[in-house]
Amino acid sequence: MFSKLFHRPVYLEERENLVREIATVGDAIDCLEDWPERERDLIHEAALKTCYMAHDGLKPLRAARDAIRAFAKKKGILAKGPAVKPWMIKPIGGSGRAAL
């Protein structure tokens, strides 16, 4: 699983205020497979093919990351990153210690 992990995730704006993290080749394939058929084109086909080839070890992971990134940029859904990062959220109560 870790061998299919991108060196940095790609973030896609799915809807307003909803960002999808693409961290692995599997995530990229799922995203492209979920894309509506009526909106698929040559760029979609090329990105999907590249991701499958990277998944099978025929292309480097960087090619798959670049492909999903180029696809997202062309479709206007490439995001710079999530609006709220996990470390920015204050824990909800408690100190994290077990009660005695």
C-alpha positions in Angstrom: 0.0 0.0 0.0 2.7 2.5 1.0 4.5 1.9 -2.3 1.5 3.4 -4.1 1.5 6.6 -1.9 2.2 9.9 -3.7 5.0 12.0 -2.2 2.5 14.8 -1.8 -1.3 14.6 -2.1 -3.3 16.3 -4.8 -6.4 18.2 -3.6 -9.6 18.5 -5.8 -12.5 20.8 -5.2 -15.5 18.5 -5.7 -18.1 21.1 -4.6 -18.1 24.4 -2.8 -16.4 23.9 0.6 -15.6 20.2 -0.1 -12.0 19.3 -1.0 -11.0 15.7 -1.9 -7.6 14.5 -1.0 -5.9 12.2 -3.6 -3.0 10.6 -1.7 -2.5 7.3 -3.6 -2.8 5.9 -7.1 -5.9 4.0 -5.9 -7.5 7.3 -4.8 -6.7 8.8 -8.3 -8.2 5.8 -10.1 -11.4 5.9 -7.9 -11.8 9.6 -8.6 -11.4 9.1 -12.4 -13.7 6.1 -12.4 -16.4 8.2 -10.5 -16.2 10.9 -13.1 -19.5 11.2 -15.1 -19.3 9.4 -18.4 -20.8 12.2 -20.3 -18.0 14.5 -19.2 -15.1 12.1 -20.0 -12.7 13.1 -22.8 -9.2 12.4 -24.0 -7.6 14.0 -21.0 -9.7 11.8 -18.7 -8.8 8.7 -20.7 -5.1 9.5 -20.7 -5.0 10.2 -16.9 -6.9 7.0 -16.1 -4.6 5.0 -18.4 -1.5 6.5 -16.8 -2.9 5.8 -13.3 -3.6 2.2 -14.1 -0.1 1.8 -15.6 1.5 3.3 -12.4 -0.7 1.0 -10.3 0.7 -2.0 -12.3 4.3 -0.8 -11.9 4.6 0.1 -15.6 5.0 3.9 -14.9 6.4 5.8 -12.0 4.1 7.2 -9.3 5.1 10.7 -10.2 3.5 10.1 -13.7 0.2 9.2 -12.0 0.3 12.2 -9.7 1.1 14.5 -12.6 -1.7 13.0 -14.7 -4.4 13.5 -12.0 -3.0 17.0 -11.3 -3.1 17.9 -15.0 -6.6 16.5 -15.3 -7.8 18.5 -12.3 -6.2 21.7 -13.6 -7.8 21.2 -17.0 -11.3 20.7 -15.4 -10.8 23.7 -13.1 -11.0 21.6 -9.9 -7.4 21.7 -8.7 -7.2 23.1 -5.2 -4.1 24.4 -3.4 -4.9 22.3 -0.3 -7.6 21.7 2.3 -9.1 24.8 3.9 -8.7 23.4 7.4 -5.8 21.2 8.2 -6.2 18.5 10.9 -3.6 20.2 13.2 -5.7 23.4 13.1 -8.6 21.9 14.9 -8.8 22.3 18.6 -9.5 19.0 20.4 -13.0 18.8 21.9 -12.5 18.9 25.7 -10.3 16.7 27.9 -6.6 16.6 28.3 -6.1 13.3 26.6 -5.4 11.6 29.8 -7.3 8.6 31.1 -9.5 9.2 34.1 -8.3 7.6 37.3 
